[in-house]
Amino acid sequence: MEPLKRVYVSRGALAHNFQLCRAQAGDAGIIALVKADAYGHGMPACARLFAGLGASGLAVAEAVEGIALREAGFALPVYVFAGLAPQSAAAIVEYRLCPLVSDAHMLQLLAREAKVRDQVLSVHLKVDLGMGRQGTLPEDFLALVRLAQTLPSIRVDGLMAHLPKGDERDGSHSGRALTAFTRLCSEACRLIPHACSCHLANSGGLFYVAGAQLDQVRPGIALYGYYPDGALGRAAATEPRLRPAMEWKATILQVRHLPPGHTVGYGCTYTTTRPTTIAVLPVGYADGYLRKLSGRAQVVVGGQRAQVLGRISMNLSVVDVTAIPRVAAGDEAVLLGRQGEACIDADELATWMESINYEVLCLIGRLNERVYID
């Protein structure tokens, strides 16, 4: 039986976006970000597609995601870019994951685990260029590189940083960060006796920061069809543009006719002012259609936009289809995507949610059944 709401993921759009990133990256390798279940698009399926298209590596946030990729048979380098705790050191070594390391204690702990298993662990060292989350301060970075060279079970294969303002088209801040990073890399690479990959650019760095490609790039949101600065980025982009890969559709449960003066939803926050035809949708905040969207969001029914009325509840939403002819139970409503000429994308949903497209995709994709097309 087909579920009442479905997320569709277009493999064709994912491939199109990967190729655009590849063109933008030039000779740099592409580390495909598949963390957070591939931004809600499904990690195994997306990782398989990106690997087949020539990704140089796959990146996740936590070791448990990397383990899932290894157990699914992926042999590509798998980078762990966020969740590295002492408890994960053994698994990092066992599953041949490549961690981001930014402090001496973690480096030594990983070295001990690798030595016990008679392995040499590949790591990437991170410098903090202003994010203030992870990374070694620039003045301490070379000391970390030197420490790594004293540990026989550690091999430094990468140097990395993150751009705090990589999603801004005014590249002055990112340009200064790029200059600082390349200077540090030049000094650090003289301490490392083998080839070492330097990488800085996420999606914003790849598309907006000239010269940031370096040896590898790390696109995330761009692979899934969105620009890091949202609708501004799409409006400014030239053809060919990134193509959103996700659509979200639901089956209308019921069509009802309400008289003037009838209230709708919890709290009676909306009252009809005229005879109103409503459609009831099987979608609520349990599915990622946040309560914040109450009275703000629109969906597409019959190729036209329909306004959400009243409060969104856990499993149901109500939309106004008075002006849309011949709407019936069983018809399709589009919450994200295109129907005819009408389109609602994650940037618009993010505006209604007072959020960003990243959050929209992660929420919706991980809370609904996915169907892959193309």
C-alpha positions as CSV (number, residue, x, y, z in Angstrom):
1,M,0.0,0.0,0.0
2,E,1.4,3.4,-1.0
3,P,1.9,5.8,2.0
4,L,-0.2,8.9,2.2
5,K,2.9,11.2,2.0
6,R,6.1,10.6,0.0
7,V,9.4,12.2,-0.6
8,Y,10.7,11.8,-4.1
9,V,14.4,12.0,-4.8
10,S,15.6,12.5,-8.4
11,R,18.8,10.7,-9.2
12,G,19.0,12.7,-12.4
13,A,19.0,16.0,-10.4
14,L,21.7,14.6,-8.1
15,A,23.9,13.6,-11.0
16,H,23.3,17.0,-12.7
17,N,24.4,18.8,-9.5
18,F,27.5,16.6,-9.1
19,Q,28.6,17.4,-12.6
20,L,28.1,21.2,-12.0
21,C,30.3,20.9,-8.9
22,R,32.8,18.9,-10.8
23,A,33.0,21.6,-13.5
24,Q,33.4,24.3,-10.9
25,A,36.1,22.3,-9.0
26,G,38.4,22.0,-12.0
27,D,41.1,19.4,-11.2
28,A,40.2,19.3,-7.5
29,G,38.8,16.0,-6.1
30,I,35.2,16.1,-4.8
31,I,34.6,14.9,-1.3
32,A,30.8,14.4,-1.4
33,L,29.0,15.4,1.9
34,V,26.5,12.6,2.8
35,K,26.2,13.4,6.5
36,A,22.7,13.8,8.1
37,D,21.4,11.0,5.9
38,A,22.6,13.0,2.8
39,Y,20.8,16.1,3.9
40,G,17.6,14.0,4.1
41,H,18.0,12.5,0.6
42,G,19.2,9.0,1.9
43,M,22.9,8.3,2.6
44,P,23.3,4.9,1.0
45,A,21.6,5.8,-2.3
46,C,23.3,9.2,-2.6
47,A,26.7,7.8,-1.6
48,R,26.4,5.1,-4.2
49,L,25.5,7.6,-6.9
50,F,28.3,10.0,-6.1
51,A,30.9,7.3,-5.9
52,G,29.8,6.0,-9.3
53,L,30.2,9.5,-10.7
54,G,33.8,9.8,-9.5
55,A,33.8,11.3,-6.0
56,S,37.2,11.1,-4.4
57,G,35.7,10.5,-1.0
58,L,32.6,10.6,1.2
59,A,32.2,12.8,4.3
60,V,30.0,12.1,7.3
61,A,29.6,13.8,10.7
62,E,29.9,10.9,13.1
63,A,31.8,7.6,13.1
64,V,28.5,5.6,13.2
65,E,27.6,7.0,9.8
66,G,31.0,6.0,8.4
67,I,30.6,2.5,9.8
68,A,27.3,2.3,8.0
69,L,29.0,3.2,4.7
70,R,31.8,0.6,5.3
71,E,29.3,-2.1,6.1
72,A,27.4,-1.2,2.9
73,G,30.6,-2.0,1.0
74,F,32.0,1.4,0.3
75,A,35.8,1.3,-0.2
76,L,36.3,5.1,-0.9
77,P,37.9,7.2,1.8
78,V,35.3,8.1,4.4
79,Y,36.0,11.3,6.3
80,V,34.5,12.0,9.8
81,F,34.3,15.7,10.0
82,A,32.3,16.5,13.2
83,G,31.7,13.8,15.9
84,L,35.1,12.6,17.1
85,A,35.0,11.7,20.7
86,P,37.4,9.4,22.7
87,Q,34.8,6.7,22.7
88,S,34.9,6.5,18.9
89,A,38.6,6.1,18.5
90,A,38.6,2.3,18.3
91,A,35.8,2.3,15.7
92,I,37.6,4.9,13.6
93,V,40.7,2.7,13.4
94,E,38.8,-0.6,13.0
95,Y,36.7,0.7,10.1
96,R,39.5,2.6,8.4
97,L,37.8,5.9,8.7
98,C,39.7,9.2,8.2
99,P,39.0,11.6,11.1
100,L,39.3,15.3,11.3
101,V,41.8,15.9,14.2
102,S,42.4,19.3,15.8
103,D,44.0,18.6,19.2
104,A,47.0,16.7,20.5
105,H,45.1,14.5,23.0
106,M,42.9,13.0,20.3
107,L,45.8,12.6,17.9
108,Q,47.7,10.6,20.6
109,L,44.6,8.5,21.5
110,L,44.1,7.6,17.8
111,A,47.8,6.8,17.5
112,R,47.6,4.4,20.4
113,E,44.5,2.6,19.0
114,A,46.2,2.3,15.6
115,K,49.4,0.9,17.1
116,V,47.5,-1.7,19.1
117,R,45.9,-2.9,15.8
118,D,49.3,-2.6,14.0
119,Q,47.8,-0.1,11.5
120,V,48.7,3.3,10.2
121,L,45.7,5.7,10.4
122,S,45.2,8.4,7.8
123,V,44.1,11.7,9.4
124,H,43.3,15.2,8.3
125,L,44.3,18.1,10.6
126,K,42.1,21.1,11.0
127,V,43.0,24.8,11.6
128,D,40.4,27.2,13.0
129,L,40.0,30.3,10.7
130,G,37.3,31.9,12.8
131,M,34.5,29.3,13.1
132,G,35.4,28.9,16.8
133,R,34.0,25.3,16.9
134,Q,36.7,22.9,16.0
135,G,40.3,23.3,14.8
136,T,43.6,24.3,16.1
137,L,44.4,28.0,16.4
138,P,46.7,29.1,13.6
139,E,49.6,29.8,15.9
140,D,49.4,26.2,17.3
141,F,48.8,24.4,14.0
142,L,52.4,23.7,13.0
143,A,53.0,22.2,16.5
144,L,50.2,19.8,15.9
145,V,51.7,18.9,12.5
146,R,55.1,18.3,14.1
147,L,53.5,16.1,16.8
148,A,51.9,14.0,14.1
149,Q,55.2,13.3,12.5
150,T,56.5,11.8,15.8
151,L,53.7,9.2,15.8
152,P,54.5,6.2,13.5
153,S,51.0,5.0,13.5
154,I,49.6,8.3,12.2
155,R,49.8,9.5,8.6
156,V,48.8,13.1,7.9
157,D,47.1,13.0,4.5
158,G,45.2,16.2,4.6
159,L,45.1,19.8,6.0
160,M,41.7,21.5,6.2
161,A,39.7,24.5,7.4
162,H,36.2,25.8,7.2
163,L,35.1,29.2,5.8
164,P,32.9,31.1,8.4
165,K,31.5,33.3,5.6
166,G,31.7,31.0,2.6
167,D,28.0,31.4,1.9
168,E,28.4,35.2,1.3
169,R,29.1,36.5,-2.2
170,D,31.2,39.3,-0.9
171,G,34.4,37.3,-0.8
172,S,36.6,39.7,1.2
173,H,36.5,37.8,4.5
174,S,36.8,34.4,2.7
175,G,39.6,35.8,0.6
176,R,41.6,36.7,3.7
177,A,40.9,33.2,5.2
178,L,42.1,31.6,1.9
179,T,45.3,33.5,2.0
180,A,45.9,32.6,5.7
181,F,45.1,28.9,5.0
182,T,47.4,28.6,1.9
183,R,50.2,30.2,3.8
184,L,49.8,27.7,6.7
185,C,49.5,24.8,4.3
186,S,52.7,25.8,2.6
187,E,54.6,25.8,5.9
188,A,52.9,22.6,7.1
189,C,53.6,20.6,3.9
190,R,57.3,21.3,4.3
191,L,57.1,19.2,7.5
192,I,55.2,16.3,5.9
193,P,57.4,13.9,3.9
194,H,54.7,12.9,1.5
195,A,52.0,14.4,-0.7
196,C,49.2,16.0,1.4
197,S,45.8,17.3,0.3
198,C,44.7,20.8,1.3
199,H,41.0,21.6,1.2
200,L,38.9,24.5,2.3
201,A,35.9,25.0,0.0
202,N,32.4,23.8,1.0
203,S,29.5,24.6,-1.4
204,G,29.9,28.4,-0.8
205,G,33.6,28.3,-1.2
206,L,33.3,26.3,-4.4
207,F,30.9,28.6,-6.1
208,Y,31.7,32.0,-4.5
209,V,35.4,32.1,-3.5
210,A,37.8,32.4,-6.3
211,G,40.8,30.2,-6.0
212,A,39.4,28.1,-3.1
213,Q,39.3,24.8,-5.0
214,L,42.9,23.7,-3.9
215,D,43.3,19.9,-3.9
216,Q,39.8,18.9,-2.9
217,V,36.5,20.5,-2.4
218,R,33.6,19.5,0.0
219,P,30.2,20.3,-1.6
220,G,27.2,19.6,0.5
221,I,24.0,21.6,-0.1
222,A,24.9,22.1,-3.7
223,L,24.8,18.4,-4.4
224,Y,21.2,18.4,-3.4
225,G,20.2,21.3,-5.6
226,Y,20.4,24.4,-3.4
227,Y,22.6,27.4,-3.1
228,P,24.1,28.1,0.4
229,D,22.7,31.7,0.4
230,G,19.2,30.4,-0.6
231,A,17.0,32.2,-3.0
232,L,19.5,35.0,-3.5
233,G,22.0,32.4,-4.9
234,R,19.5,30.9,-7.3
235,A,18.4,34.3,-8.6
236,A,22.1,35.3,-9.2
237,A,23.1,32.0,-10.8
238,T,23.6,31.6,-14.5
239,E,22.6,28.6,-16.5
240,P,23.0,25.7,-16.0
241,R,21.6,26.1,-12.4
242,L,21.6,23.6,-9.6
243,R,18.4,21.4,-9.7
244,P,16.5,20.6,-6.4
245,A,16.5,16.8,-6.1
246,M,13.7,16.5,-3.5
247,E,9.9,16.7,-3.8
248,W,7.3,16.1,-1.1
249,K,3.8,15.1,-2.0
250,A,0.7,14.1,0.0
251,T,-2.7,12.5,-0.7
252,I,-5.7,14.7,0.1
253,L,-7.7,12.8,2.8
254,Q,-11.0,14.8,2.7
255,V,-12.6,17.8,1.1
256,R,-15.1,19.7,3.3
257,H,-17.3,22.8,2.9
258,L,-17.4,25.1,5.9
259,P,-19.8,28.0,6.4
260,P,-18.8,31.6,7.3
261,G,-17.8,32.0,10.9
262,H,-16.5,28.4,11.4
263,T,-13.2,28.0,13.2
264,V,-10.3,25.8,12.0
265,G,-7.7,23.9,14.0
266,Y,-6.5,23.9,17.6
267,G,-7.0,27.1,19.4
268,C,-9.5,28.3,16.9
269,T,-6.9,30.7,15.5
270,Y,-8.6,30.9,12.1
271,T,-12.3,31.7,11.4
272,T,-13.8,31.6,7.9
273,T,-15.2,34.8,6.5
274,R,-17.0,33.2,3.6
275,P,-18.2,29.8,2.5
276,T,-14.9,27.9,2.4
277,T,-13.8,24.7,0.8
278,I,-10.9,23.0,2.7
279,A,-8.7,20.0,1.9
280,V,-7.4,18.0,4.8
281,L,-3.8,16.7,4.4
282,P,-2.1,13.8,6.3
283,V,0.9,16.0,7.2
284,G,1.9,17.7,10.4
285,Y,4.8,18.6,12.6
286,A,5.6,14.9,13.2
287,D,6.5,14.7,9.5
288,G,8.6,17.9,9.6
289,Y,5.9,20.3,8.5
290,L,6.5,22.5,11.5
291,R,3.9,24.2,13.6
292,K,5.7,27.4,12.6
293,L,4.2,27.1,9.2
294,S,0.7,27.5,10.6
295,G,-1.1,30.2,8.6
296,R,2.0,31.0,6.6
297,A,2.7,28.1,4.3
298,Q,1.1,27.3,1.0
299,V,0.9,24.0,-1.0
300,V,0.1,23.3,-4.6
301,V,-3.2,21.6,-5.5
302,G,-4.5,21.3,-9.1
303,G,-1.6,23.5,-10.3
304,Q,-2.6,26.4,-8.0
305,R,-1.4,27.5,-4.6
306,A,-3.6,26.9,-1.6
307,Q,-3.1,28.6,1.8
308,V,-2.6,26.7,5.0
309,L,-5.4,27.6,7.4
310,G,-5.2,27.4,11.2
311,R,-2.7,25.6,13.3
312,I,-0.8,22.6,11.9
313,S,-1.2,19.7,14.2
314,M,0.9,16.6,14.8
315,N,-0.5,14.6,11.8
316,L,-2.9,16.9,9.9
317,S,-3.0,20.2,8.1
318,V,-5.9,22.1,6.5
319,V,-5.6,24.2,3.3
320,D,-8.0,26.5,1.5
321,V,-9.0,25.1,-1.9
322,T,-12.1,27.3,-2.4
323,A,-10.8,28.9,-5.6
324,I,-9.5,25.6,-7.1
325,P,-12.1,23.6,-9.1
326,R,-12.8,19.9,-8.8
327,V,-10.6,19.0,-5.8
328,A,-11.4,15.6,-4.4
329,A,-10.1,13.1,-1.8
330,G,-7.3,11.1,-3.3
331,D,-5.9,14.1,-5.3
332,E,-2.2,15.0,-4.9
333,A,-1.0,18.0,-3.0
334,V,2.6,19.2,-3.4
335,L,4.3,20.6,-0.3
336,L,7.7,20.8,-1.9
337,G,8.3,20.7,-5.6
338,R,6.5,21.5,-8.8
339,Q,3.0,20.8,-10.1
340,G,2.3,22.4,-13.5
341,E,3.6,26.0,-13.5
342,A,3.4,26.3,-9.7
343,C,6.5,25.6,-7.6
344,I,7.4,25.7,-3.9
345,D,11.1,25.1,-3.1
346,A,13.0,24.6,0.1
347,D,14.1,28.3,0.1
348,E,10.5,29.4,0.3
349,L,9.6,26.9,2.9
350,A,12.7,28.0,4.9
351,T,11.4,31.6,4.8
352,W,8.1,30.6,6.2
353,M,9.9,28.5,8.9
354,E,12.3,31.4,9.6
355,S,15.1,28.9,8.9
356,I,17.4,27.8,6.0
357,N,17.1,25.3,3.2
358,Y,19.5,22.9,4.9
359,E,17.1,22.4,7.8
360,V,14.1,22.0,5.6
361,L,15.7,19.2,3.6
362,C,17.1,17.4,6.6
363,L,13.7,17.5,8.4
364,I,11.5,16.5,5.6
365,G,13.8,13.8,4.1
366,R,14.5,12.0,7.3
367,L,10.9,12.0,8.6
368,N,9.1,10.7,5.4
369,E,9.4,7.6,3.2
370,R,11.6,8.2,0.2
371,V,11.1,7.1,-3.3
372,Y,13.9,7.3,-5.9
373,I,13.1,8.3,-9.4
374,D,15.1,8.8,-12.7
